[in-house]
Amino acid sequence: MYNGVGELPQTVNQNANVLFATDRVRSNRSNACCGGWLSHDLNSGLFTLVNNNKCGCAIFRVDFNANISSAATDATPLALAIKSNGEQIAGTEMDFTAPSANVYGNVSASTLIVVPYGASKTISVGNILAANTLVKNANIIIEKVS
């Protein structure tokens, strides 16, 4: 199991990823340097999931939540989404319209990721709209289910 946090406020530009500065929990089984299934560098928004099963697919659960807002003074639609290899995963779009600057709303999404035997996928959470999005208290949990 893995839990990463980006607690401090950060500006996430269009097509950029939410960054995670802290690994709060990382089980030994998830540690890539020990033959595990997850690779993540601190202050990065990319998580590489590796299928190290002896055969068959690996399934991972990804849960994300954060508080988001806009620096703009008028109502601004915002949207984040969980992505796999840079492509938005259907059903993970998180929308919020900030009524004014620095008014935060909480967004969250969960999904399952299937990684074929011998393959890997890179997971991220990105800004999918043009408006710069302020993100704080970002939290991601990644768990290998099977």
C-alpha positions, 0 to 999 in steps of 0.5 A: 500500500502507498499513501502520498500527500501534497499538503502545501498549496500548489498551482497546477497549470493546464495539462500539468500534474498534482505533485506529491511531496511526502510519502506518508505510508509505503509498504515494503511490498510497494517499494520498487527498489525491493522488487515492489510494484510502485515507483514514485519520486518525491515532488513528482506527480507520476506513479509507475505501477508494475505488474510483478505477478508471476502470471496474469494481470495485476489490479490496482485501486487508486483513490484521490482527494484534494481541496481545489480553488482558483486564483481568479476573482470571478467564478471559474470552472475547474477539473482534475482527472486521474490519468493512465499513461497521460490519458484521462481515465473515464469516470474520474473527472472531478469538477468544481466551480470556485465562486471566487478566488481562494474559495476551496471545494473538495473533490475526489475520485477512485478507479481500478487500474489493470496492468497486464503481465510484464507491463507497467502504467504511469498514473497521475492526477492532472488539470484537464481545463485551461484555468490554473487550479490551486490544489492543497491537501492532495492525498493519493492512496494506491493499493495493489488489489490482486 
